[in-house]
Amino acid sequence: LVPGKGDLDAAVRDLALFLHQMHLKAGNPKRATEVLESLRQVEKDPVAVLLMLLSIYKSAGDKEAHFRTTRLLHESSPANFEYGMNYADLLLKGGNENGAEEVWLKLLPHQSSSVTLVNALLDRAKAHFESADPARLDRTISILRTIVGTTLLDTKEARLLLARGLMKTSRVDEAIALLQAIEGGGYP
């Protein structure tokens, strides 16, 4: 009887996890982590391994590896709310607001009913709006267009901010139509 590829993959995974545990028990966490990193690279679905690595790096205080593993976790499951929001949070802490915004925008189609996510995007749109930079105003409009009409949290506030942005960029007809729809209680 010849084992199938799935059996071999499971055996390799089990062996790697066993080696990981043995290195930990022997007091060699660096080698234990190397084993998991090697396993992560060959796993078809590396989420479980990434979660183990994340725990190790977080408790060891290795910020660079923690950041990298959080990014990989998000990339391996881009629709996962927790992974995406954790990655966006680390991006924000590192001063990368644009990166966090991109993560939120990628999460939105999968998590359109998340109050936390939509509020983060609304806050970002407001920050763009308050800037004097015309490119940031265009970014406000782009973010708000992803929220207005596509999320359960499409609010009057978001529509008014969108209308204001349209007015500032001389898209008066669009702004008026949006404002009339708001006033009438309908949606364009």
RARA-V749228 format. One record per backbone hydrogen bond with DSSP energy under -1.0 kcal/mol. CO is the residue of the C=O (numbers start at 0). NH is the residue of the N-H. E is the energy in kcal/mol with one decimal. If there is no record, write none. Layout:
BEGIN
CO/NH/E  CO/NH/E
END
This chain:
BEGIN
3/7/-2.0  4/8/-2.8  5/9/-2.1  6/10/-2.1  7/11/-2.6  8/12/-2.4  9/13/-2.7  10/14/-2.5  11/15/-2.6  12/16/-2.5  13/17/-2.2  14/18/-2.7  15/19/-2.5  16/20/-2.2  17/21/-2.5  18/22/-2.5  19/23/-2.1  20/24/-2.6  21/25/-1.9  22/27/-3.1  23/26/-1.5  27/31/-2.0  28/32/-2.3  29/33/-2.0  30/34/-2.0  31/35/-1.7  32/36/-2.7  33/37/-2.2  34/38/-2.2  35/39/-2.8  36/40/-1.4  38/41/-1.1  38/42/-1.4  45/49/-3.0  46/50/-2.6  47/51/-1.7  48/52/-2.7  49/53/-2.9  50/54/-2.0  51/55/-2.1  52/56/-3.1  53/57/-2.5  54/58/-2.2  55/59/-1.9  56/61/-2.0  60/62/-1.4  61/65/-2.6  62/66/-2.6  63/67/-2.6  64/68/-2.7  65/69/-2.2  66/70/-2.4  67/71/-2.5  68/72/-2.5  69/73/-2.3  70/74/-2.8  71/75/-2.1  72/76/-1.2  76/79/-2.0  79/83/-2.2  80/84/-2.9  81/85/-2.3  82/86/-2.1  83/87/-2.7  84/88/-2.3  85/89/-2.1  86/90/-2.3  87/91/-2.6  88/92/-2.5  89/93/-1.6  90/95/-3.0  91/94/-1.9  94/96/-1.1  95/99/-1.9  96/100/-2.5  97/101/-2.1  98/102/-2.0  99/103/-2.6  100/104/-2.6  101/105/-2.0  102/106/-1.9  103/107/-1.9  106/109/-1.5  106/110/-1.6  110/113/-2.1  113/117/-2.5  114/118/-2.7  115/119/-2.0  116/120/-2.1  117/121/-2.7  118/122/-2.8  119/123/-1.9  120/124/-2.6  121/125/-2.6  122/126/-2.1  123/127/-2.2  124/128/-2.6  125/129/-2.3  132/136/-1.4  133/137/-2.0  134/138/-1.7  135/139/-2.0  136/140/-2.1  137/141/-2.3  138/142/-2.8  139/143/-2.8  140/144/-2.3  141/145/-1.2  142/146/-1.0  143/147/-3.4  146/149/-1.5  146/150/-1.5  150/153/-1.1  154/158/-2.0  155/159/-2.8  156/160/-2.3  157/161/-2.2  158/162/-2.5  159/163/-2.5  160/164/-2.3  161/165/-2.6  162/166/-2.4  163/167/-2.3  164/168/-1.3  165/170/-3.1  166/169/-1.7  170/174/-2.1  171/175/-3.0  172/176/-2.2  173/177/-2.2  174/178/-2.7  175/179/-2.7  176/180/-1.9  177/181/-2.1  178/182/-2.8  179/183/-2.3  180/185/-1.7  181/184/-1.0
END
